[in-house]
Amino acid sequence: MTDTITGRILDGVGDWSQPLLTFYDDATGERTELSAATLGNWAAKTANLIVDEVGLVPGDEVLVDLPEHWQTAAILLGAWWSGAHVRTGAAQPDTAGEPVAAFTSVARLDAVDADEVYVASLDPFALPVRDLPPGVADFGTAARVHGDQYRPRPAGEVVLDGRTITDVAAVAARTAAADGVGAGARVLSTRPWADTDEIVANLVSPLLAGASLIAVVNADDARIEARAESEKATLVLR
């Protein structure tokens, strides 16, 4: 099968020039807006990196141990597109296999064990991390040299911490329906997406529903109403 979460999300894009993900971090002041084309390009570069450099076989496990950030979203989308079974940092150690690659941050680097390790800078512009240990690569630098188009290959059925694509899509659809999220919506959300359930409900769900997501972390509640107005949000989820 070539069906992937990423493929389903991108298949629902109507206008590639419009924002698909806008990321705010109120603790740092970051605002990064990615059109569907830009986020798709980052996902493609990540998928090509995983396939061409790591040599992933569909169903292989890839660890994504990162906090909420636009780079994390791009890595998740790229990993799913490549056919990987994504393991998050929240996965129980006794249920996880050996990942063929790991994507992490400088802060979490010592806890990661994989043959191929990539560090995401979590910089607004994906500026590189300097002075990394031997055998550890900067994600942005490694991904940029790869093509921004990806030809989907066969993918595994299990996609996220032991859950199948059918399971993930079903939960995402139920969540979107309960939240009133539909195609064309512009959703501002302060909900976290740090663990498996949160990734499905608060990141995958609005994107699979065809919405544009404005994700706010470390949210300053006093600014949410004005931000929703300036971003032309049609729905706010807290």
C-alpha positions in Angstrom: 0.0 0.0 0.0 1.1 3.6 -0.7 -1.6 5.2 1.5 0.0 7.5 4.1 -1.2 10.1 6.5 0.9 12.7 4.7 -0.5 11.7 1.3 -4.1 12.1 2.6 -3.3 15.5 4.1 -1.7 16.8 0.9 -4.4 15.3 -1.3 -6.8 17.6 0.5 -4.9 20.8 -0.3 -6.9 23.1 -2.5 -4.5 26.1 -2.8 -0.9 25.3 -2.4 0.0 29.0 -1.9 -2.1 29.3 1.2 -0.9 28.7 4.8 -1.2 25.1 5.9 0.7 25.5 9.2 1.4 28.7 11.2 3.5 28.1 14.3 3.7 30.5 17.3 5.8 30.1 20.4 4.8 32.8 22.8 7.8 32.0 25.0 10.3 33.0 22.3 8.2 35.3 20.1 8.5 33.0 17.1 6.0 33.1 14.3 6.6 30.9 11.3 4.1 30.5 8.5 4.4 27.6 6.0 2.2 27.4 2.9 1.1 24.0 1.8 3.8 24.1 -0.8 6.5 24.9 1.7 5.4 22.4 4.3 5.1 19.8 1.5 8.6 20.6 0.3 10.0 20.1 3.8 8.1 16.8 4.1 9.4 15.6 0.7 13.0 16.5 1.7 12.6 14.6 4.9 11.1 11.6 3.2 13.9 11.6 0.6 16.5 11.9 3.4 15.1 8.9 5.2 14.8 6.8 2.1 18.1 7.7 0.4 20.4 8.2 3.3 19.0 6.0 6.0 17.8 3.3 3.6 14.4 2.8 5.2 12.4 -0.2 4.4 8.6 0.3 4.7 7.6 -0.4 8.3 11.0 0.4 9.8 10.8 2.5 12.9 11.9 6.1 13.0 12.0 7.9 16.4 10.8 11.5 16.6 11.6 12.8 20.0 10.9 16.5 19.7 8.7 19.1 21.2 5.9 20.9 19.3 7.5 23.0 16.5 7.0 23.5 12.8 10.2 21.4 12.2 8.6 18.5 14.2 5.5 18.7 12.0 7.6 18.6 8.9 9.6 15.6 10.2 6.5 13.7 11.2 5.0 14.3 7.7 8.2 13.3 6.0 8.6 10.1 8.1 5.0 9.0 7.4 5.4 9.7 3.7 8.6 7.6 3.6 6.6 4.6 4.9 8.0 4.7 8.4 6.4 3.6 11.6 6.9 6.7 13.8 7.8 6.2 17.4 7.5 9.3 19.6 9.5 10.1 22.7 6.3 9.3 24.6 6.3 5.6 23.4 6.8 3.0 26.1 10.3 1.5 25.9 9.0 -2.0 26.2 6.8 -1.7 23.1 9.3 0.0 20.9 11.8 -1.7 18.5 15.1 -0.4 17.3 14.7 2.7 15.2 16.7 3.0 12.0 16.9 6.7 12.5 16.1 9.3 15.3 15.2 12.9 15.1 15.8 14.8 18.3 16.9 18.1 19.8 20.2 19.1 21.4 18.5 18.9 24.9 17.4 15.3 24.3 20.4 14.0 22.4 21.9 12.0 25.2 18.7 9.9 25.5 18.6 8.8 21.9 20.2 5.6 20.5 20.0 4.9 16.8 22.3 4.3 13.9 21.4 7.6 12.2 20.7 10.6 14.5 19.5 14.0 13.3 19.2 17.1 15.5 16.5 19.6 14.7 17.6 23.1 15.7 14.1 24.3 16.4 15.2 27.6 15.0 12.5 29.7 13.2 14.6 29.6 10.0 16.0 26.1 10.5 19.5 27.5 11.0 22.0 24.7 11.7 23.2 23.4 15.0 27.0 23.8 15.3 29.5 21.5 17.0 27.5 18.3 17.1 29.2 15.1 18.2 30.6 12.7 15.6 27.9 10.7 13.9 25.2 13.2 14.6 23.9 15.4 11.7 22.0 18.6 11.7 18.5 17.9 10.3 18.1 21.2 8.3 21.5 20.9 6.6 21.0 17.2 5.8 17.4 17.7 4.5 18.1 20.7 2.3 20.2 18.9 -0.2 17.4 16.5 -1.0 14.7 16.9 -3.6 11.5 18.8 -2.7 9.4 16.3 -4.6 8.7 12.8 -3.3 7.4 9.8 -5.2 5.5 7.7 -2.7 6.6 4.1 -2.1 4.8 1.2 -0.4 4.2 2.1 3.2 3.6 0.0 6.3 0.2 -0.3 7.9 1.4 0.7 11.4 2.2 4.4 11.4 2.4 5.9 14.9 3.3 4.2 18.2 1.7 0.9 17.2 -1.4 2.4 15.7 -2.5 1.7 12.1 -3.3 4.4 9.5 -6.9 3.3 9.8 -6.9 3.8 13.6 -5.3 7.2 13.3 -7.6 8.4 10.5 -10.7 7.3 12.4 -9.7 9.0 15.6 -8.7 12.1 13.7 -12.1 12.2 11.9 -14.1 11.8 15.1 -12.1 14.5 16.8 -12.5 16.9 13.9 -16.3 16.3 13.9 -16.5 16.9 17.6 -14.5 20.1 17.4 -16.5 21.4 14.4 -13.4 21.4 12.1 -14.0 21.1 8.4 -12.3 21.7 5.1 -11.3 25.4 4.6 -11.4 26.2 8.3 -8.6 28.3 9.8 -8.1 26.8 13.2 -6.1 28.5 16.0 -5.2 25.9 18.6 -3.4 26.1 21.9 -3.8 22.4 22.5 -0.5 20.4 22.9 0.7 17.7 20.6 3.5 16.2 22.6 2.4 12.6 22.9 0.6 10.0 20.7 -3.0 10.9 21.5 -2.3 14.7 21.2 -0.5 14.3 17.9 -3.5 12.6 16.4 -6.1 14.9 18.0 -4.4 18.2 17.8 -2.1 18.1 14.8 -3.2 15.3 12.4 -6.9 15.8 12.9 -7.3 19.4 11.7 -4.9 18.9 8.8 -6.6 15.7 7.7 -9.9 17.6 7.8 -8.6 20.1 5.3 -8.1 22.9 7.7 -5.2 25.4 8.0 -3.7 25.1 11.5 -2.4 27.9 13.6 -0.6 26.1 16.4 0.4 28.2 19.5 2.7 26.8 22.2 3.4 28.4 25.5 0.3 30.4 24.8 -0.2 33.9 26.3 -4.0 33.6 26.9 -4.3 37.4 27.0 -3.2 37.6 23.3 -5.3 34.7 21.9 -8.4 36.8 21.0 -6.4 39.5 19.2 -4.3 36.9 17.4 -7.3 34.9 16.3 -8.6 38.1 14.7 -5.3 39.1 13.1 -4.9 35.5 11.7 -8.5 35.4 10.5 -9.1 32.3 12.5 -12.6 30.8 12.1 -12.3 28.5 15.1 -10.3 28.6 18.4 -9.5 25.4 20.2 -8.0 25.5 23.7 
